[in-house]
Amino acid sequence: MVSFRNLFEFVAVLEINELSKVIISIISTLRQVQVAIFFTSMAASILLIK
């Protein structure tokens, strides 16, 4: 019973690690998208001003 519980906790920790990796990758992707949108809006405003 104790070994089963330890195994369950080990699996839970693994799932939490995988979930945190996925969340970190999603956050970095969103940040890259924000930077791309920011640069395109800057370029568009510069072109519109000229």
Sequence and secondary structure as in RCSB ss.txt:
>XXXX:A:sequence
MVSFRNLFEFVAVLEINELSKVIISIISTLRQVQVAIFFTSMAASILLIK
>XXXX:A:secstr
 HHHHHHHHHHHHHHHHHHHHHHHHHHHHHHHHHHHHHHHHHHHHHHHH 
